[in-house]
């Protein structure tokens, strides 16, 4: 068993990252990506037709099922063959059409309410599948309907933003890990963590084929700044108006005013600033003064820039902690725009790596991690420092991008893009420093997936939990979730991990 686990996450040399990651990513297309293509109207193809020729109108994709059974429950769909009547039932999703029988759904009564089988690729001749009760279920194949290539969806869709399973018991994977020596478990999770970094490098390499690497760094940082619920909106904002365009907008603004101008620019582009501050009711005096200042700066930007504002985004996401609201994170990004005016986040990161290039030890790796984190943990005061919402009640002052979020940005965004920079410049010394920094990075804040996996994978076993000592190990745990837990049938059905 230990030998099998050692081969599960074999980590190639740095020179083979891009090719290996691209190959493995396409070979192991996550089923969750297909679920997102069906579930979210932003990704779902506008025109769908079943294999037997019926047009499909999706009124509701259904409720994302977090337990065993069909992937989506209580969907509402109209098929042209039903005379316009709405059909209500479940939807099952697979990568391949053969997944229906491979997972034995044709024998499982729990799937007798399925009204549509959604697949990415069709590897069968039949146009329908049969339920356990004998009824035939139409099928939709997504890939021919997609307006863009699958690689673009792989880059754009934030899989971590979508619902995850949350059950209160451990999985079969825990029964495997508990039989291994601590060092074997540690090495396994370290390799999984390295693979997660490798896949991020590959992801941003795909984007670097379209835009310059400094813009890639900006988009990666912006995405990492976003909390679940609006991370995708942040990424869209970064693509709509790039780093250099933002800097051009601030050209000529006095250094003392640059942060406020940057706040107005970003909040205006996000559509958060009210069009008419004078019409806003119930605002305190400080908020009214702030809005007037923002309006002056915002109207000073060129009309073509102002016309690119996002007007239809709902930033009031549920379950977002006050310190993590979009407004505060955008104000934090404004601090970065002011701090690094005239340069790029990529150049700033490379400069910090070069400052300790003559050292090659664990102390240097920890120093580099702290130095890169310090790029984002800025302390400039702002209207948003004690507030979560515009006009909201003032609370305890907190940094807009605190140390914990800054460390997350470093692990999720900065290190992968810097690794890509080192790879493209054939800088093996920088590659080694960055990998050492990744290995030395301290633990990141827990999130719902890590808490879930502490039960599912680690069984809340104190001996196993004590092994998760840093960010690299946490990333390994998350990679196991992506590769196994996020694609099973519920209750560990069909999971390949124990095999």
N, C-alpha and C positions, 0 to 999 in steps of 0.2 A: 504493500500500500504506500509506504513512504517513497519507494522508487517511482511509483506512478504519479504521486503528487509532485515530485521533483521535476518531472517532465511536463507537468500541466502548464506551468508558466515559465517556460524556458525563455530567458531574456537575451536577445541577440546583442551583438556589439553595436556601438553607436552608429557606425557607418551603414548598418543595414536597417536602421530604424524605419526609414520612410518606406522602403520596399516591403519589409516584413509587416509593418502595421497596415499598409494598404491591402496586402493580400489577405491577412487574417480578418480584417474588418469586413471585406466583401464575402469571405467564406462563412463567417459567423454573423450574418446580418441579424441583429436583435429583433425578436418578434415584437418587442415593445414599439419599435419604429413603425411597424405596420399598424399597430393599435392606434398610434398617434395620427397616422395618415387617415384612419377612419374616424377617429373621435373628434378631432379638431377641424372645424370648417376652414381654418386658414390653410391646412395642408390637404384636406380632402379634395379630390378632383371635382370640378364643377359638374361634369357630365359622367354619369355612371350607367352602365348597362350590364345586365346579367348575361351569362354565356348562352342562355336560350333566347336572348333578344329583347328582354323586357327593360324598359327605361326605369331607373330607380330614382325616386325622390326621397331624400332623407329629411324627415321632419325632426327627428331626434335620434342621435346615434345610440342612445341608451345610457344607462348608468354603468360606469366603469366598475366591474366586479372585482373586489379584492379578495374573494374567497374562491373555493373550488366551484367548478361549473363554467357556463359560458362566459366569455370575456366581457360582454356587455348585456345588461338586462333591461327589459322594458323599453326597447327601441320602438320608434314609430316610423314606418316606411310605407310609401305608396309604390306599387308596381303597376305599370301600364296594363298588364294582363289581368288585373283584378277590377278593372272598370273604374278606377279612381278611388276605391275604398282604401282606407288606411289600415295597414296591418301592424299589429302590436305583438312583440315577442322579443326573443333574445338574438344576439349576433355573436357568432364565433369567428375568430381571426386566426389565421396561420400564415406562415411564410409561403408554404407550398400547399396546393389543393389536396395532396395526398396526406397532409397532416390530419385530416378528419378521420380517416380509417387507421392511420398509424397511431393515433392517440385513443383509438377505440371509442370514439364518440358515437359511432353507428350502433353500439351496443349499450350505451349509457342512457338511461331514462332521464337523467338530469338535462339532457340536450334535446328533449322532445318539444321544447318551446322555441327552439331556434328557427328563425324565419329567413335568415340570410347567412351564407358562408362567405367571408371576405378573405381573399388571399392576395399575396403579392405576385406570385408566379403560378401558372397552371401547368402541372406536370401529369394531368390525367386527360382522358378522352371524353369522359362523361361531362355533361353540362350541369348536373345536379349531384347532390349527395343525399344519402338516405338516413333518416333518423331511426332510432330504435323502435318507434311505433309504426314504421313503414312509410311515413310521409317523406316526399322528396323536397329538398331544400335548394333553392336557386343559389348560384355562385356569382360573385363579382371578382374580377381580376384587376388589381389596381395599376400595376406598372404600365400597361399600354395607355392608361388614361392620364398619367401624370404629365403635367405641362413642362416639368423640368427633369433633369437626370436624378437618379437615386443618390448619386454622390453629393449633390447639392442639398438634398433633404437630410442626408447624414450629417452634414456640416451644420445645417441651420436649426434642426429640431432639438430643443433642449430636453432630452429624455428625462432628466432628473426633475423637471418641473411637473411631471404628470403623476397621477396617483400611484402610490406604492402599497404593497401589502403590509398589513400590520396585525399579526396574530400573536397571541401571548405564549406560544410554546416553541421549543427548539425543533430544528429540522434534523433530517437524517445526516446532514453534513456534520453536525455536532458529534454524532456517534462515531464518525470517522476521526475527527480531530482529537477527541478525547483519548484515543488509543495511541496517539503518537507522542514522541518525546517533545518537550517544549522547544528544543532547538529546531526540530523538523517543522513544527508549526510556524515558528518564527521565520525560517527561511522560505517556506511556502508563501506566507503573506507578503514577505519582502519582494519576492519575484512577481507576485500579483500586483503590488504597488508599482513596481518598475514598469510593468506592462501598461498600467493606467497612464503613467507619464508618457510612455512611448506612443500610445494612441492619441494623446493630446498633441504631441509633436506632429503626428501625421495629420490630424485634423486641421491644425493651423497651417501646415504646409500646403494643403489644398487651397486655403484662402490666399496664401502668399503667391499662388500662381496667378491670382487676379489683381492683387493690389500690392503696394510696397510693404516691406516688413514693418516699418514704423506704424503704418495704419493697422496692420495685423495686431501689433502689440496693443494699440489703443482699443481695438474692438475686443480683444481678449480681456483686458483690464475692465472695460465697461461691462462686459458680460459677467465677470466675476464679482463686480460690485453689486449687481442686481440680486435681489432676494427672489425666492420662489414666487411665481405669480406675475412678475413683470420683467424677468430676465430677458425674455425674448424681445420685449419692447425696447429695452436698453440696447440690445444688439441691433435692432432696426434703426434706432437713433444714431448709433455709431456709423452705420452704413449710409444713412441719409446725409449726414454732415460729418465729414472726416476731421481728423485731428488738425491737419494743416488748414482746412477751411475755418475751423474754430479759431486757430491762432491768427489767421488773416483778419478775422472780424475784430480781434483785440489789438491789432496793430495800431499804434498811435495813442492808445489809452494809457494814461499815466499809471505808473507802477502802483501808486497808492489807491487807485480806483479799479485796478484790473480784476481783483477778486469779485467785487460787486458787479462789474460789467459781465464777467463770466457767468455769475449766477443768473443774471437776467437773460443772458444768451441761452443757457441750457434749460432753464425753467420755461422760457418762452418757446423754445423748440419742442419741448415736451408737452406744450399746451396746458401747463399748470398755471401760468399767470392769467388772471381774469382779463378779458378784453377791455373792460371799463372799471378800473379800481374804484372810481367814485360811486359806482352803483352797488358795491359790496356792502351788505348790511351786517351789523353786529361785530365789526372788527375793532380791536383795541387800538389805541393811538399808535403804539409802536408798529403794529401791522400796517396801518394806513400809511405811515411814513415810509415803511419799507416798500409797499406796493407802488407808491408814487415814484420812489427812486428807481425801482425795477422798470417801471413804465418808461421813464426818461431814457434809460440805457437801451431798452428793447427797441423803442422807436428810432433810436440812433443807428441801428443796424440796417443794412440795405434791404429794400423790399423783397428781392429774390430770396434772401435768407429767411426773412420772416414768413414767406409763403410756404416754406418747407416745414412748418410747425406741425406736430402731430395733434390733431384736433379731436380724434375719435377714440383715444386711449383712456380706459378707466384705470386710474392709478390707485383707487381705493380698494386694494385687495384685502380679503379677510385673512385673519391669522398672521398678520405681519406685525412683528414687534415694533414698538414706537421708534426705537433707535434705527430700525432698518427700512424706514419708509423711502419711497422713491425720491421725495423732495430732499431729504437729508443726504441721500447718496449722490444726487445731482449737485447739491451744494458742495459736497466733498470733492466731486470731480472738478468743480469750478476752482477749488483750491489748487488742484493739480495743474489746471490750465494756467493759473497765475504763477505758481511756483516754477513751472518748467516752460515758461514762455520763451520762445526763441529756440527751443530744442525739442526733443521728442522723448517719450517715456522709454523707448528702446535705447536711445543714446545715453540717457540717464542711468539705465540699468547696466549697460556695458561699462560705463565709466566707473560705477561702483564695484563691478567685478575686477576691473583693471587695477583698482586701488590696492587690492590684496593679492595680486597675481603672483607675487614672489613667495607666497606662503602656501604650503601644501600639507596641512595637518587638520585634525578634528577641530581645533580651536579656530582655525581660519574658516572652516565650513560654517561653524556656528556664528562667527563674526559676519560672514557674508549674508547669512540668513537674516540676522538682525539689521544689517545695512540695507538690504533690499526691502525689508519690512518698513524701515524708517522712511522710505520714499513716499509711503502713502499715509503714514500715521502722523498727520500734520495737526498743529494746534492752533491755527488762526481762528479768532472768534468770528461768529456769524450769527445772523438772526436765527438760524436753525439750530444752533448749539443747544439751546434748552427746549426746542420745540420739535414735534413730530409732524404737525400739519399746519398749513397756512392759517393763522389766527387761532391755533389751538392753544390749550393751556400750557403755560411754561412749567417746566419741571427741572430736574437736575441737569446741569450742563454736562454734555458728553461730546467727545470728539466725533466729527462727522464720519471719519473712517478710523475707527479705533484699532488697537493693536491686533485684536483677534481677526477682524475682517481683513486688515492689511496682510496678515499672515496667510489667510485664505487666498487673497489675490496673488500673492507670491507663488504659492503652491499650484494653484489652478491655472494661472495665466502667465506670470512673469517667467518662471523657470521653463515651462514648455517652449515659449517663444524665444527665450535666450538660447535654449538648446538647439532650436532650429537655426538661429543666427550662427551659433558655433559650428553647426554641421555644414551650413552653406559656405562658411569661410574656412572650413577644414582646420578649425582651431581646437585641436585635441586637448590642449591644456585647459581651455575654458570649459570644454565638455566635462572634463574630470572634476573641475571645481564645482560646476553646477550640479552634477550627480552627487558629489559629497555634500553639498548644501541641502539637496533634497533628502538625503539620508539622515542629515542632522536636524532637520526641521522639527520643532516640537509639535505636540498634539494640537490639532485644530479643534474649535468648538464642536461639541456633539450636534448632530442634526437628527431628523427623524429616521433616516436610513441607518445611521450608525447605531442608534438606539434599537432599531428593529433587529439589526444583525447581531447586536450583543446578546439577543435572545436566540435568534434563529441559528446562527453559525456558531456562536460561542457558548450558548446555553447558560448565560450568566454565570459561567464557571469562573471563580476567582483566579484559578491558575491560568486559564486562557486569557481572561481579561487583562491580567497583569502583563501580558506580552505586548499589548498595544501601547507602546511607549512613545510613538511619534507619528508624524503626519504620513510617512511612507507606509507604515503598518495600517493606518486608517484607510489610506487609499487602496491598499490591498484588499481590505474587507469590503470596500465599496465595489471593487472590481469583481469579486466573487458574487456579489449581489447582481451586478449587471449580467454576468455570464451564466448564472444558474438560477438564483431565486426569482429574478424578474421575468423569466421565461417559462417557469414551470406551470403545471396545470392546477396548482393549489394542493396543499397537503403533500408536497414533494412528489406528486405524480410525474413520472417521466423525467425526473431530474437525473442528469448523468454524473453528478458529483460522486455519489457513493460507488459508482461502477468503475 
